[in-house]
Amino acid sequence: MLDINLTVDLLIVLLPALVVRLLSLPLLRRSQRTIRARSVAAVTGAAPPGIGPVVGELAVFVVLAGALEALMTLIRNTGFDVLHSPAVFVNDRALVAALRLTHVGPQLWLTGFTAVLVAALLLLTHLVDRALLTVGMPPEVAADGRLRRRGLGVLGLLAVLAVVALPLGVVLGAVAFQAVALITARRHPALAPTAPLGSPAAAWPTPAPPVAPPFAPPFAPVTAPATALATAPPPAAPPVVPPPPPAQVPHQALGGHEPRSIGGYQLLGRIGAGGMGTVYLARRAGAATQVALKTINVELLDDPDLLRRFQRESEVLAMVPGAYTARVLDTGVDAGRPFLAMELLDGRPLDAHLRENGPVRSPEALRALALALAVALSGVHRLGLVHRDLKPSNIMLTSAGPRLLDFGIAALVDGTRLTMTGAGPGTLTYMAPEQFGEERVGTAADIWAWACCVVCAAHGASPFAATSTGAVIRRIVDTGPDRAALAAVHALDPALAAVVAHALTPDPAARPGDGAALLALLTSRRPDGGADVRDEITRGWSTLRL
C-alpha cells in the first residue's frame, strides 16, 4: 500500500499538468499543424513553415517542469522525496518509506515504477507521432523512412532523459501532456498533400464544410467560341495573385464501389458528393500537386441533356480567367465518363464564414473582398460572359484572397448560349430587377449581385432578404434595399457604401456597366489611380480571421 503522502503528491503533480495542458490547447493544435506541414514539406522538398508554435509548445512544458521542480523542492515529504529525483538517483530510504516496503527490495520497486512511467510516456509519444503523420495525411508521408527514423531518434532521447535526467514527477506530468496530445492529434482535418509551397493548389468547396465548385464535365480541352472572342476586346493582364499555401481539405476514404483512378488521376479520397456528381481529391500519377476532380455519377451517363449541359459548362469554365477565380487545370473523358480537374482551394465559402463568425468587421477586409470580386468580374465580363448567380455560397474565402466560383449558369452576353428557354437562373435575394422581366440580362446584373454580396458580408444577410418570396420580389422591384443593411457597409467604409448604392440602382443602364467600370469606380479616388489593387487586396485580406 502506498504512503498517503505519495498518493496525494501524485495527484498534486497530475492535476496542474492537466490544467496547464488544457489551457494551452490552442498552442498545441498550432504546434501539431506545424509538425504535419513540415513533414509534408520534408517529403516534397517544399519550403517548410517556421517552428515558432513548436518552440512555444516546448516552452510550455519547460515552464511546467520548472514549476513542478520548485513545488517538489519546497514541499518535503516522503512522496516528494521520491518524485523529486530522477529514477537512478532516488534515495533508497525515502523509497522504502514511501512504498511501505517490507519484503521486496526498493530497487525492484523503483524499476517497476519507472518502467511503467517511461513505457507509458514512450508509447503515448509514439502514438502521437504516428497520428500526426497518418490521420488525413498523404500516404507517402507516413511511409517516409526519414520521418520514421526521426521518430525513433526522439523516442530514444526521451527514454534516456526520462530515466537519467528528468525527475519522476516531471515524467508523470509529461505522461498527462502526451495523453491529451494524442486525443488532439487524432482530430486534425485532412492535410492537403504534397504540393510544394507556392505551387498552384487551392481548395475545392464541398457540401459541408467545404463547398464544391461548379459541376461541369469536360469532354476535351475547349477554347472560347469564335463569335465571343471576335466581339470581345483583347483581355488585359489581370493582377497576379500571390501563390496560396498548401490546401487543407477534409475528405473521406473511398468506398469499395468507387474507382481508384479516372483519366490518369489517382483518387485519394472523396471531398463531397451531390445528386449529379462527386468531387474527389486526386493527384496525377507521378505528380505531387493535388487537384479537385469532379465527375458525373455513373447512373446519369445516359442523360443526353445533362451531358450537353456539362459540355456547355466546361466551355464556360475553360474561358474564365484565373485572377480571383478557381482555375480549370484539365478536362477529359475516361471510358465514357467526363471529368473536370480544378485547382484545390483552401478555405470555405462566404456564407459558411458568416454563419460561424458573423459579419466582417474589418473595413480593410471588406474592401479587399469588394475589390477582388470586381477584379474577377472584370475578367469574366471582358470575355463576354455573365455569371448570373453571384452569391455568398459561390465566393470562397481562401488564404490567398476571395475566389469566385460556380459559372454553371453563365451565359455569353451576345446571346449565343442560354441556360434554358424560359428559365430564371440566379438566387432570388441576389437577382437584379431585370432578371424578373423579359428584357435581356447583361453584365449589370452581376454588378447588382456584387453589391448584394458586399452588403451581406458586412450585415450578415442580403439587403433584399425577407420572410417570403413575394416580399423579396417587392423589395427588389419596388421598395428597395434594407436601410439597416446598407448602414452596416457605411459604418465600415463610407466610400465603398457609395459605390454599393450606385450598383443597386434599379435601372441597369445607370449602374456601372461591367466589372471593369466597377473596378474603376472603386479605385477612382486613390492617389495611384488603382495601380496597386493586388497589394491593397493582400494587405486588407490579412486583417480577416479565416
C-alpha positions in Angstrom: 0.0 0.0 0.0 1.4 3.5 -0.9 2.1 6.0 1.7 -0.6 8.7 1.9 1.9 11.4 1.1 2.9 9.7 -2.2 -0.7 9.2 -3.2 -1.5 12.9 -2.6 1.7 14.0 -4.2 0.9 12.1 -7.4 -2.4 14.0 -7.6 -0.7 17.3 -6.9 1.6 16.6 -9.8 -1.1 15.3 -12.2 -3.7 18.0 -11.7 -1.6 21.1 -12.5 -0.2 19.2 -15.5 -3.7 18.6 -16.9 -4.8 22.2 -16.2 -1.8 23.6 -18.0 -2.3 21.2 -20.8 -5.9 22.2 -21.3 -5.2 25.9 -21.1 -2.5 25.5 -23.8 -4.7 23.5 -26.2 -4.7 26.2 -28.9 -0.9 26.3 -28.9 -0.8 22.5 -29.0 -3.1 22.4 -32.1 -0.9 25.0 -33.9 2.2 23.1 -33.0 0.8 19.9 -34.3 -0.4 21.6 -37.5 3.2 22.9 -38.0 4.7 19.5 -37.5 2.3 18.0 -40.1 3.0 20.8 -42.6 6.8 20.4 -42.0 6.5 16.6 -42.5 4.8 17.2 -45.9 7.4 19.7 -46.8 10.2 17.2 -45.9 8.7 14.7 -48.4 8.0 17.2 -51.2 11.1 19.3 -50.8 9.0 22.4 -50.3 10.0 25.3 -48.0 8.9 24.3 -44.5 6.9 26.6 -42.3 8.5 28.2 -39.2 8.8 26.3 -36.0 7.5 29.1 -33.7 4.5 27.1 -32.5 6.6 24.0 -31.8 9.1 26.1 -29.8 6.2 27.6 -27.9 4.8 24.2 -27.1 8.2 23.1 -25.8 8.5 26.2 -23.7 5.1 25.4 -22.0 6.4 22.0 -20.9 9.8 23.5 -19.7 7.9 26.1 -17.6 5.6 23.3 -16.2 8.7 21.2 -15.4 10.3 24.1 -13.6 7.2 24.8 -11.6 6.8 21.1 -10.6 10.5 21.0 -9.6 10.1 24.1 -7.4 6.9 22.7 -5.9 8.7 19.4 -5.0 11.7 21.3 -3.6 9.5 23.5 -1.3 7.3 20.7 0.0 9.4 18.0 1.5 7.7 14.7 2.5 8.2 11.0 1.7 6.2 11.3 -1.6 8.1 14.2 -3.0 11.4 12.8 -1.8 10.7 10.0 -4.4 9.2 12.1 -7.2 11.8 14.9 -6.9 14.7 12.8 -8.2 15.4 11.0 -11.5 14.9 7.2 -11.3 18.6 6.4 -11.0 19.1 8.9 -8.1 16.2 8.1 -5.8 17.1 7.7 -2.2 16.5 4.1 -1.1 15.4 5.1 2.4 12.8 7.5 1.0 11.6 4.9 -1.4 11.2 2.3 1.4 9.1 4.8 3.4 7.0 6.0 0.5 6.2 2.5 -0.7 6.0 0.9 2.8 8.2 -1.9 1.7 8.7 -4.9 4.0 9.8 -7.8 1.9 10.8 -6.5 -1.6 13.9 -4.5 -2.2 13.5 -0.8 -3.1 15.4 -1.1 -6.3 13.0 -3.7 -7.7 10.0 -1.5 -6.8 11.8 1.5 -8.4 12.5 -0.4 -11.5 8.8 -1.4 -11.9 7.5 2.1 -11.1 10.0 3.7 -13.5 9.3 1.1 -16.2 5.5 1.8 -16.1 6.0 5.6 -16.3 8.6 5.6 -19.0 6.8 2.9 -21.1 3.6 5.0 -20.9 5.4 8.1 -21.9 7.2 6.5 -24.9 4.0 4.7 -26.1 2.0 7.9 -26.0 4.7 9.8 -27.8 4.9 7.2 -30.5 1.1 7.2 -30.9 1.0 11.0 -31.2 3.8 10.9 -33.8 2.0 8.3 -35.9 -1.3 10.1 -35.6 0.2 13.3 -36.9 1.8 11.5 -39.8 -1.2 9.4 -40.8 -4.5 10.9 -39.9 -5.7 12.7 -43.1 -2.1 12.8 -44.4 -0.8 11.7 -47.8 0.3 8.0 -47.6 3.8 8.8 -48.7 4.4 11.0 -45.6 3.7 8.1 -43.2 5.8 5.8 -45.3 8.8 8.1 -45.5 11.9 6.4 -43.9 13.5 9.7 -42.8 10.4 10.7 -40.8 10.3 7.2 -39.2 13.9 7.4 -38.2 13.4 10.9 -36.8 10.6 9.5 -34.6 12.8 6.7 -33.3 15.5 9.1 -32.5 13.1 11.3 -30.5 11.9 8.2 -28.6 15.5 7.1 -27.8 16.4 10.6 -26.5 13.2 10.8 -24.4 13.9 7.4 -22.9 17.4 8.4 -21.7 16.1 11.7 -20.3 13.2 10.1 -18.5 15.5 7.6 -16.7 18.6 9.7 -16.1 17.7 13.4 -16.1 14.0 14.1 -15.5 12.5 13.8 -12.0 9.8 11.2 -11.8 7.2 13.9 -11.1 8.1 15.6 -14.3 7.9 12.3 -16.2 4.4 11.9 -14.7 3.4 15.4 -15.9 4.8 14.6 -19.4 2.5 11.4 -19.5 -0.5 13.7 -18.8 0.7 16.1 -21.5 1.0 13.4 -24.1 -2.3 11.7 -23.3 -4.1 15.0 -24.2 -1.9 15.5 -27.2 -2.9 12.0 -28.5 -6.6 12.9 -28.4 -5.9 16.2 -30.2 -3.7 14.5 -32.9 -6.4 12.2 -33.9 -8.9 15.0 -34.6 -7.0 17.0 -37.1 -8.7 17.5 -40.5 -7.1 16.1 -43.6 -4.0 17.9 -44.7 -3.8 18.5 -48.4 -1.0 16.8 -49.7 2.3 17.0 -51.1 2.0 20.1 -53.3 5.1 22.2 -52.6 4.5 25.6 -51.1 3.9 28.1 -53.7 2.6 25.6 -56.2 -0.9 26.3 -57.8 -3.0 24.5 -55.2 -6.1 25.8 -53.6 -9.5 24.5 -52.4 -12.5 23.0 -53.9 -15.6 23.6 -51.8 -17.6 20.7 -50.6 -21.2 20.4 -49.5 -20.2 20.9 -45.9 -17.9 22.2 -44.6 -16.3 23.0 -48.0 -18.5 23.7 -51.0 -17.9 22.2 -54.4 -17.4 24.5 -57.4 -19.5 24.3 -60.4 -20.2 20.9 -61.8 -19.0 20.8 -65.3 -17.9 17.9 -67.4 -15.2 18.2 -69.9 -15.1 16.1 -73.0 -12.0 17.6 -74.5 -9.9 20.7 -74.0 -12.0 23.6 -75.1 -11.4 27.1 -76.4 -13.7 30.1 -76.4 -16.2 30.3 -79.2 -15.0 32.3 -82.1 -18.1 34.5 -82.0 -17.5 35.6 -78.5 -13.8 36.2 -78.9 -14.4 38.2 -82.1 -16.6 40.7 -80.3 -14.6 40.9 -77.1 -11.7 43.2 -76.7 -8.3 41.6 -76.1 -8.0 40.7 -72.4 -5.7 42.8 -70.3 -3.3 41.1 -68.0 -5.2 40.5 -64.6 -3.5 41.2 -61.3 -1.2 38.4 -60.2 -2.5 36.7 -57.1 0.1 35.6 -54.6 0.6 31.8 -54.6 -1.6 30.2 -52.0 -0.2 27.9 -49.2 -0.9 24.2 -49.3 -4.6 23.5 -49.1 -6.1 21.6 -46.1 -9.2 19.9 -47.5 -11.2 17.5 -45.3 -12.1 14.3 -47.2 -13.4 10.8 -46.7 -11.9 7.5 -47.6 -13.1 6.0 -50.9 -15.8 3.4 -50.8 -15.4 -0.1 -52.1 -17.6 0.7 -55.2 -15.7 3.8 -56.2 -13.0 3.9 -58.8 -9.3 4.3 -57.8 -8.3 6.4 -60.8 -10.0 8.5 -63.5 -8.3 9.9 -66.6 -4.8 9.3 -65.3 -5.5 10.8 -61.9 -5.2 8.7 -58.7 -8.1 9.3 -56.4 -7.0 9.9 -52.8 -10.4 10.4 -51.2 -13.9 11.9 -51.6 -14.3 15.6 -50.9 -18.1 15.7 -51.4 -21.0 14.3 -53.5 -24.3 15.6 -54.8 -27.2 14.4 -56.8 -25.4 14.7 -60.1 -21.7 14.2 -59.4 -18.8 13.6 -57.0 -15.8 15.6 -56.2 -12.6 13.7 -55.4 -9.2 14.7 -54.0 -6.9 13.5 -56.8 -3.3 13.6 -58.0 -2.0 12.8 -61.4 0.3 9.8 -61.5 3.9 10.9 -60.9 3.0 14.4 -59.8 2.9 15.9 -56.3 0.2 18.6 -56.8 -3.3 17.6 -55.8 -6.4 18.8 -57.6 -10.2 18.6 -57.1 -11.5 16.2 -59.7 -15.2 16.3 -60.4 -17.1 13.7 -62.4 -20.6 12.8 -63.2 -22.3 10.0 -61.4 -22.4 6.7 -63.3 -26.2 6.4 -63.2 -26.5 9.7 -65.1 -24.2 9.0 -68.0 -27.2 8.1 -70.3 -28.8 11.5 -69.8 -28.1 13.4 -73.1 -29.4 16.7 -71.8 -27.2 16.6 -68.7 -24.2 15.7 -70.8 -24.9 18.7 -73.1 -25.1 20.9 -70.1 -21.8 19.7 -68.8 -20.3 20.3 -72.2 -21.5 23.9 -72.2 -20.3 24.4 -68.6 -16.9 23.1 -69.4 -16.6 25.6 -72.3 -17.5 28.4 -69.9 -15.1 27.3 -67.2 -12.2 26.9 -69.6 -12.7 30.5 -70.7 -12.8 32.1 -67.2 -9.6 33.9 -66.3 -7.6 32.9 -63.2 -7.5 36.2 -61.2 -9.5 35.5 -58.0 -11.4 32.6 -59.7 -10.9 28.9 -59.4 -8.8 27.7 -62.4 -9.6 24.8 -64.7 -6.5 22.6 -65.0 -7.7 19.7 -67.1 -10.7 18.2 -68.8 -11.4 14.9 -70.4 -13.4 11.7 -70.8 -12.4 8.3 -69.3 -14.3 5.3 -70.5 -17.3 7.5 -71.4 -17.2 9.3 -68.0 -16.4 13.0 -68.3 -14.3 14.7 -65.6 -13.0 18.1 -64.7 -9.8 18.8 -62.8 -9.6 22.2 -61.0 -7.1 23.7 -58.6 -7.7 22.9 -55.0 -8.7 25.8 -52.8 -8.2 26.1 -49.1 -10.8 28.0 -47.0 -14.6 28.0 -47.0 -17.5 29.8 -48.7 -18.5 33.3 -47.5 -22.0 32.1 -46.3 -20.4 29.4 -44.1 -17.9 32.0 -42.7 -20.8 34.4 -41.9 -22.8 31.7 -40.1 -19.9 30.7 -37.9 -18.1 34.1 -37.3 -20.8 36.7 -38.0 -20.4 39.7 -40.4 -17.0 41.0 -41.4 -15.9 43.8 -39.0 -12.6 44.8 -40.7 -13.0 47.8 -43.1 -9.8 46.7 -44.9 -11.0 43.1 -45.3 -14.4 44.2 -46.6 -12.8 46.5 -49.2 -10.4 43.7 -50.2 -13.4 41.4 -50.7 -15.2 44.0 -52.9 -12.0 44.7 -54.9 -11.2 41.0 -55.5 -14.7 40.3 -56.7 -14.6 43.3 -59.0 -11.3 42.1 -60.5 -12.8 38.6 -61.0 -15.9 40.1 -62.7 -13.8 42.4 -64.9 -12.1 39.3 -66.3 -15.3 37.4 -66.7 -17.1 40.3 -68.5 -14.1 41.0 -70.7 -14.6 37.6 -72.2 -18.3 38.3 -73.0 -19.6 36.2 -70.1 -22.2 37.0 -67.4 -22.0 35.0 -64.2 -25.7 35.4 -63.3 -25.5 33.6 -60.0 -23.1 35.6 -57.8 -23.9 34.9 -54.2 -22.0 34.2 -50.9 -22.0 30.4 -51.4 -20.2 31.0 -54.7 -17.4 33.1 -53.0 -14.6 31.1 -51.4 -12.5 32.8 -48.7 -9.0 31.3 -49.2 -5.7 32.2 -47.6 -4.7 33.9 -50.9 -7.9 36.0 -51.1 -11.5 35.6 -52.2 -12.2 33.3 -55.2 -15.3 33.5 -57.4 -16.8 30.0 -58.2 -19.7 28.3 -60.0 -20.1 29.5 -63.6 -22.5 26.7 -64.3 -25.3 29.0 -65.5 -23.1 31.7 -67.0 -24.2 32.8 -70.5 -22.5 34.7 -73.2 -23.5 38.3 -73.5 -24.1 38.1 -77.2 -26.9 35.5 -76.6 -25.2 32.7 -78.5 -25.7 30.5 -75.4 -28.5 30.5 -72.9 -29.2 28.4 -69.9 -32.7 27.2 -70.9 -35.6 28.7 -72.6 -37.9 30.3 -70.0 -35.6 29.6 -67.1 -34.8 32.2 -64.5 -31.2 31.5 -63.4 -30.0 33.0 -60.2 -30.7 33.1 -56.4 -33.7 35.2 -55.5 -32.2 37.6 -52.9 -29.2 38.4 -55.2 -31.1 38.8 -58.5 -31.4 42.2 -60.2 -34.8 43.6 -61.2 -34.3 42.9 -64.9 -34.0 39.2 -64.2 -37.7 39.1 -63.3 -38.8 40.5 -66.7 -38.3 39.7 -70.4 -35.5 42.2 -71.0 -32.0 41.0 -71.8 -29.8 40.2 -68.8 -26.3 41.6 -69.1 -23.3 42.3 -67.0 -25.1 44.9 -65.0 -27.0 42.0 -63.2 -23.6 40.8 -61.9 -22.9 44.3 -60.6 -26.1 44.3 -58.7 -25.3 40.8 -57.2 -21.8 42.1 -56.3 -23.4 44.9 -54.2 -25.7 42.4 -52.5 -22.7 40.2 -51.6 -20.7 43.1 -50.2 -23.7 44.1 -48.1 -24.2 40.6 -46.9 -20.6 40.4 -45.8 -20.9 43.5 -43.7 -24.5 42.9 -42.5 -24.9 39.1 -42.4 -27.7 38.9 -44.9 -28.7 40.2 -48.4 -30.2 43.7 -48.3 -33.3 42.2 -50.0 -33.8 39.3 -47.6 -37.4 39.0 -46.4 -39.8 36.4 -44.9 -41.5 35.4 -48.2 -40.8 35.2 -51.9 -43.3 37.9 -52.6 -41.8 40.2 -50.1 -38.3 39.7 -51.6 -39.5 40.5 -55.1 -41.4 43.6 -53.8 -38.2 44.8 -52.2 -36.1 44.2 -55.3 -38.5 45.8 -57.8 -40.3 48.4 -55.7 -39.4 49.3 -52.1 -35.6 49.0 -52.3 -32.9 47.5 -50.0 -33.0 47.3 -46.2 -31.6 50.6 -44.9 -30.0 48.9 -41.9 -28.1 46.6 -44.2 -26.7 49.5 -46.2 -25.8 51.3 -43.0 -23.6 48.4 -41.9 -21.4 49.0 -45.0 -21.4 52.7 -44.5 -20.3 52.3 -40.9 -17.2 50.4 -42.1 -16.4 52.2 -45.3 -18.5 55.2 -46.5 -16.7 55.4 -49.9 -17.5 51.7 -50.5 -21.1 52.2 -49.4 -21.5 54.9 -52.0 -20.3 52.5 -54.8 -22.7 49.8 -53.4 -25.6 52.2 -53.5 -24.7 53.1 -57.1 -24.6 49.4 -58.0 -28.0 48.9 -56.6 -29.7 51.4 -58.9 -32.8 49.7 -60.3 -32.1 50.9 -63.9 -29.3 48.6 -65.3 -28.2 51.4 -67.6 -27.5 53.6 -64.5 -25.2 51.1 -62.8 -21.5 50.6 -63.6 -21.7 48.8 -66.9 -19.4 45.8 -66.1 -16.6 44.6 -63.8 -14.0 47.0 -65.4 -16.2 50.0 -64.8 -16.9 48.9 -61.2 -13.2 48.4 -60.5 -12.5 51.9 -62.0 -15.2 53.4 -59.7 -13.7 51.6 -56.6 -10.2 52.9 -57.3 -11.0 56.3 -58.8 -10.2 58.2 -55.5 -6.9 56.5 -54.9 -3.8 58.6 -55.5 -2.2 55.9 -57.7 -5.5 55.5 -59.7 -5.8 51.9 -58.6 -2.5 50.7 -60.0 -1.7 48.7 -56.9 -5.0 46.8 -56.4 -3.4 43.5 -55.8 -1.3 44.9 -52.9 -4.3 46.5 -51.4 -6.3 43.3 -51.6 -3.4 41.3 -50.0 -3.0 43.8 -47.2 -6.7 44.1 -46.5 -7.2 40.3 -46.6 -4.6 39.8 -43.9 -6.9 41.5 -41.4 -9.6 38.9 -41.8 -9.6 36.0 -39.4 -10.4 32.9 -41.6 
